[in-house]
């Protein structure tokens, strides 16, 4: 026999499993990763005591001023547990992003396999950046040896900045000046050997990393303009790009204070 509960009593009894559910959710690992602004690196300079871009062979190089900063995000590892509290905190902070783990790491892969995958993507990105830059400049790859070195960074998203760095070291703005115009310029974007720039993800966090490290201009794949504007640091200028040629043209126009510089 069951006794009849008053409404307050029934609500109190129902609240017990609900509270228990939140307790369980609060401590249980969830299939998410939490990302934040990561390190940036000036591809025209050195990283851990070694030049990021080294060019030798039958071609002169030039001294550069200004900076071209590739940007990164940092995310909780593929084996790191993210709980309900981490997710809620990420939702309410502009310098955090909560992402499905599969959007950050290939599913079904071990930590070692993921590291190998990221290294492979970085190497492929460097090769594509070199082909794109030398192709843009009309230089024979057999006469120019380009070495790219950047420690502790994986993935393909530095491709555009690598290519721009090679162009700046070999040709600058084409008239003897720097492609950067002496500015601190940051950006992100994959690149193909033909110079096509692709989307990367995490751009709202990357603009914050760029602003933190002194950049006033950010090159963003055109398809990601709206994401880049969502948390854009005050005073930062966004330039959308779809190709290496377009990015170089935009930076040259910026150096001349030309009003035709593309904008998001």
C-alpha positions as CSV (number, residue, x, y, z in Angstrom):
1,X,0.0,0.0,0.0
2,X,1.3,3.5,-0.9
3,X,0.4,6.6,1.0
4,X,-0.6,9.7,-0.9
5,X,2.0,12.4,-0.8
6,X,1.2,16.1,-0.5
7,X,2.4,18.2,-3.5
8,X,5.4,19.7,-1.5
9,X,6.4,16.3,-0.4
10,X,6.2,14.9,-3.9
11,X,8.3,17.8,-5.3
12,X,10.9,17.2,-2.6
13,X,11.0,13.5,-3.4
14,X,11.4,14.3,-7.1
15,X,14.2,16.7,-6.4
16,X,16.3,13.9,-4.8
17,X,17.1,12.1,-8.1
18,X,17.5,15.5,-9.9
19,X,20.1,16.6,-7.4
20,X,21.8,13.3,-7.6
21,X,21.9,13.6,-11.4
22,X,23.7,16.9,-11.2
23,X,26.2,15.5,-8.8
24,X,26.9,12.7,-11.1
25,X,27.2,15.0,-14.2
26,X,29.4,17.3,-12.2
27,X,32.0,14.7,-11.6
28,X,31.6,12.5,-14.7
29,X,34.0,13.1,-17.7
30,X,32.3,14.6,-20.7
31,X,33.2,14.3,-24.4
32,X,34.5,17.9,-24.7
33,X,37.7,19.8,-24.9
34,X,38.3,23.2,-23.4
35,X,40.4,25.5,-25.6
36,X,42.1,28.9,-24.8
37,X,44.4,31.3,-26.5
38,X,47.8,29.7,-27.0
39,X,51.3,30.8,-27.9
40,X,52.3,32.9,-30.9
41,X,55.6,33.0,-32.7
42,X,57.2,35.5,-35.0
43,X,58.1,33.4,-38.1
44,X,60.6,36.1,-39.1
45,X,62.5,35.5,-35.9
46,X,63.8,32.6,-33.8
47,X,62.1,29.9,-31.7
48,X,64.0,28.3,-28.9
49,X,67.3,29.8,-30.2
50,X,66.8,28.7,-33.8
51,X,65.6,30.7,-36.8
52,X,62.1,29.6,-37.8
53,X,62.8,30.3,-41.5
54,X,66.3,29.6,-42.9
55,X,66.9,30.2,-46.6
56,X,70.0,29.2,-48.5
57,X,70.9,28.6,-52.1
58,X,71.2,30.7,-55.2
59,X,69.2,33.6,-54.1
60,X,69.8,36.6,-51.8
61,X,67.8,37.1,-48.6
62,X,67.0,40.4,-46.8
63,X,66.9,41.6,-43.3
64,X,63.4,42.2,-42.0
65,X,61.7,44.4,-39.4
66,X,58.2,44.0,-38.0
67,X,56.7,40.7,-37.1
68,X,54.6,38.0,-38.7
69,X,53.1,36.0,-35.8
70,X,51.5,32.6,-36.3
71,X,48.9,31.9,-33.7
72,X,47.7,28.8,-31.8
73,X,45.2,27.6,-29.4
74,X,45.8,25.4,-26.4
75,X,43.3,22.6,-25.6
76,X,42.9,20.0,-22.9
77,X,44.5,16.8,-24.0
78,X,42.7,14.0,-25.7
79,X,42.9,11.9,-22.6
80,X,42.1,14.7,-20.2
81,X,38.8,14.5,-18.4
82,X,36.6,17.5,-18.8
83,X,33.7,17.6,-16.3
84,X,30.5,19.6,-16.0
85,X,32.1,22.4,-14.1
86,X,34.8,22.9,-16.7
87,X,32.1,23.1,-19.4
88,X,30.0,25.6,-17.5
89,X,33.1,27.8,-16.8
90,X,34.1,27.7,-20.5
91,X,30.6,28.8,-21.6
92,X,30.8,32.0,-19.4
93,X,34.4,33.0,-20.3
94,X,35.3,34.9,-23.5
95,X,38.9,33.5,-23.4
96,X,37.7,29.8,-23.4
97,X,35.8,27.7,-25.9
98,X,34.1,24.4,-25.2
99,X,34.4,22.1,-28.3
100,X,33.4,18.5,-29.0
101,X,36.5,16.5,-28.5
102,X,36.2,15.1,-32.0
103,X,36.4,18.6,-33.4
104,X,39.9,19.0,-31.8
105,X,41.3,15.4,-32.0
106,X,40.7,12.5,-34.4
107,X,38.4,10.0,-32.7
108,X,39.6,6.6,-31.9
109,X,43.3,7.6,-31.9
110,X,45.8,7.2,-29.1
111,X,47.7,10.2,-27.7
112,X,50.8,9.0,-29.6
113,X,48.9,8.6,-32.9
114,X,47.4,12.1,-32.5
115,X,50.9,13.6,-31.9
116,X,52.1,11.9,-35.0
117,X,49.1,13.1,-37.0
118,X,49.8,16.7,-35.9
119,X,53.4,16.5,-36.7
120,X,52.6,15.1,-40.2
121,X,50.1,18.0,-40.8
122,X,52.8,20.5,-39.7
123,X,55.4,19.1,-42.0
124,X,52.9,18.9,-44.9
125,X,51.9,22.6,-44.2
126,X,55.6,23.7,-44.3
127,X,56.1,21.9,-47.6
128,X,53.0,23.5,-49.1
129,X,54.0,27.0,-47.7
130,X,57.4,26.7,-49.4
131,X,55.9,25.7,-52.7
132,X,53.3,28.4,-52.6
133,X,55.8,31.1,-51.7
134,X,58.4,30.1,-54.3
135,X,55.7,29.7,-56.9
136,X,54.3,33.2,-56.1
137,X,57.8,34.7,-56.5
138,X,58.6,32.7,-59.6
139,X,61.7,31.0,-58.1
140,X,62.9,27.6,-59.0
141,X,62.7,25.3,-55.9
142,X,65.9,23.5,-57.1
143,X,67.9,26.7,-56.6
144,X,66.4,27.7,-53.2
145,X,66.6,25.6,-50.0
146,X,64.0,26.6,-47.4
147,X,64.1,25.1,-43.9
148,X,61.2,25.7,-41.5
149,X,61.6,24.9,-37.8
150,X,59.0,25.5,-35.0
151,X,59.2,23.4,-31.9
152,X,56.2,22.0,-29.9
153,X,53.6,23.1,-32.5
154,X,51.5,20.7,-34.6
155,X,48.8,21.0,-37.3
156,X,48.5,22.9,-40.6
157,X,47.2,26.3,-39.5
158,X,50.5,28.2,-39.7
159,X,50.8,27.6,-43.4
160,X,49.8,31.1,-44.5
161,X,52.2,32.8,-42.1
162,X,55.1,30.5,-43.1
163,X,54.5,31.4,-46.8
164,X,54.3,35.1,-46.0
165,X,57.5,34.9,-44.0
166,X,59.4,33.3,-46.9
167,X,58.1,36.0,-49.3
168,X,59.2,38.8,-46.9
169,X,62.7,37.3,-46.4
170,X,63.2,36.9,-50.2
171,X,61.3,39.9,-51.7
172,X,59.7,42.1,-49.0
173,X,57.1,44.4,-50.5
174,X,58.9,44.2,-53.9
175,X,60.3,47.7,-53.6
176,X,62.9,47.2,-50.9
177,X,60.6,47.6,-48.0
178,X,59.2,45.1,-45.5
179,X,56.0,43.3,-46.3
180,X,54.9,44.0,-42.7
181,X,55.6,47.7,-43.0
182,X,57.3,47.4,-39.6
183,X,54.0,46.4,-37.9
184,X,53.2,43.4,-35.7
185,X,51.0,41.3,-37.9
186,X,49.4,38.1,-36.9
187,X,47.2,35.6,-38.6
188,X,46.2,32.0,-39.3
189,X,45.2,29.8,-42.2
190,X,46.1,26.6,-44.0
191,X,47.7,26.8,-47.4
192,X,48.0,24.6,-50.5
193,X,51.0,24.4,-52.8
194,X,49.0,26.6,-55.2
195,X,48.6,29.3,-52.6
196,X,44.9,28.7,-51.6
197,X,44.2,29.7,-48.0
198,X,41.8,27.5,-46.0
199,X,39.9,27.8,-42.7
200,X,41.3,26.5,-39.5
201,X,38.9,27.0,-36.5
202,X,39.5,28.7,-33.2
203,X,40.0,32.1,-34.7
204,X,38.3,34.0,-31.9
205,X,40.8,32.6,-29.5
206,X,43.7,33.2,-31.9
207,X,42.8,36.9,-32.2
208,X,43.0,37.2,-28.4
209,X,46.4,35.5,-28.4
210,X,47.6,37.9,-31.1
211,X,46.3,41.0,-29.3
212,X,48.0,39.8,-26.1
213,X,51.3,39.6,-28.0
214,X,51.1,43.0,-29.6
215,X,49.6,42.5,-33.0
216,X,47.4,45.2,-34.5
217,X,46.5,43.4,-37.7
218,X,45.1,39.9,-38.1
219,X,44.9,37.9,-41.4
220,X,42.0,35.6,-41.3
221,X,40.6,33.1,-43.8
222,X,37.6,34.9,-45.4
223,X,35.1,32.2,-44.4
224,X,35.9,32.8,-40.7
225,X,35.4,36.6,-40.6
226,X,32.3,36.4,-38.4
227,X,34.0,34.1,-35.9
228,X,37.1,36.4,-35.8
229,X,34.9,39.4,-35.1
230,X,33.1,37.8,-32.2
231,X,35.8,38.5,-29.6
232,X,38.1,40.8,-31.5
233,X,40.5,42.8,-29.3
234,X,40.0,46.6,-29.3
235,X,41.9,48.3,-32.1
236,X,42.7,45.2,-34.0
237,X,42.2,45.3,-37.8
238,X,40.9,42.2,-39.6
239,X,42.0,41.4,-43.1
240,X,40.2,38.5,-44.9
241,X,42.3,36.4,-47.3
242,X,41.6,33.5,-49.7
243,X,45.0,33.2,-51.4
244,X,48.6,34.0,-50.7
245,X,48.6,36.5,-53.6
246,X,45.7,38.3,-52.0
247,X,47.3,38.4,-48.6
248,X,50.6,39.8,-50.0
249,X,48.6,42.4,-52.0
250,X,46.6,43.4,-48.9
251,X,49.8,43.9,-46.8
252,X,51.3,46.0,-49.6
253,X,48.2,48.2,-49.7
254,X,48.3,48.4,-45.9
255,X,51.9,49.6,-46.0
256,X,50.9,52.4,-48.5
257,X,47.9,53.3,-46.3
258,X,45.7,52.5,-49.3
259,X,42.0,52.6,-48.6
260,X,41.5,49.4,-50.8
261,X,42.7,47.1,-48.0
262,X,40.1,44.3,-47.7
263,X,38.1,44.2,-44.5
264,X,35.8,41.7,-42.8
